[in-house]
Amino acid sequence: MKRYEKMKYRRCGASGVLFPAISLGLWHNFGTDAPYSNCRDMILGSFDLGITHFDLANNYGPIPGSAEETFGRILNSELKSHRDELFIATKAGYGMWDGPYGEWGSKKHMLSSLDQSLKRMDLEHVDLFYHHRPDPDTPLDETIDALVQVMRSGKALYVGISNYDPVQTKEMIEACERRGVKLLIHQVNYSMFQLPSEDIISVLDKSNIGTIAYCPLAQGLLTDKYLDGIPEISRAATKNTHLNRDSITEEKIVKANALNEIAKQRGQTLAQMALAWVLQRTTTALIGASKLSQIEENVKIVDRLAFTEQELNEINKVIRE
Ligand code: NDP
């Protein structure tokens, strides 16, 4: 099938599962405020480009839960016959409903949340279920109990974690191993502007667990969007997002422009170079998008993933100085 000809698929750690080099996340632009036709174009268009992995969470919206509803509507009306070609992930752990069970890592929260997510997407199972953030107050064993139960019940085929620091990650991996559970993947904030600690990468490499880089474009800062300031139509100009105007500092704009010059020499856009760069150490780059043309631009990286030593030195100089 044509859709599988161009995309590159990469093995996730030591598992049997392959991820597309580019995955699509639905954190922004799939809530109740997003035009349905644009959401549909992005999902169907992504799949046609070979993107088989879609990343959701219970709370993605706004309103929380609505991204799962939008995705479920598109999936069930247009992609039902392709369900086995898709790798669908969701998460629990951030605040989702009122009261003491609406967040964190208790078995009560995790299992109820996954049931709600399956209902919103009208699915019998997800392919991957994450604990979205570590919980300082719930014993690790209880969170693992929840992950074991979702796998045994068949409601998720694989499990993963996100936002755990290196020490917590090592503890989680070891505790899972004692219970006979293998984590598939860790979802890490990873971009040229957000370098993860070497410790986390080495813990994951040693245990042969995959890494998925979230916000690989630093929410748009590592694209040509903000090179000359903040455009009117952008995440930073939109109210109630996690990218506020104050975080677009002069220093970041100067760095983005310097990186853009290196990208031009490589014959790539800044977004493409930023994605190729995170893929050196990760299984897949988990992008967001507000329109299909951005996704079309981003998947073209598969033509140019390699870097010369000189390019890497130049990039390092910009991002680490
Ligand atoms: P990115 O860093 O990829 O930023 C996406 C934004 O960049 C788009 O919305 C768009 O901004 C802009 N953009 C993308 N491509 C282009 C392009 N080619 N040209 C110009 N602009 C472009 O990722 P996100 O911040 O969206 O996060 C991605 C996913 O990561 C989320 O959907 C979610 O699944 C996951 N995530 C996980 C977290 C966790 O705690 N585990 C936390 C955060 C995210 P604009 O909208 O302005 O057009």
Residues whose N, C-alpha, C, O or C-beta is under 5 A from the ligand:
A	BS01	NDP	G25 L26 W27 H28 D55 H132 S162 Q187 Y214 C215 P216 L217 A218 Q219 G220 T223 D224 K225 I233 S234 R235 A271 L286 I287 G288 A289 S290 Q294 E297 N298
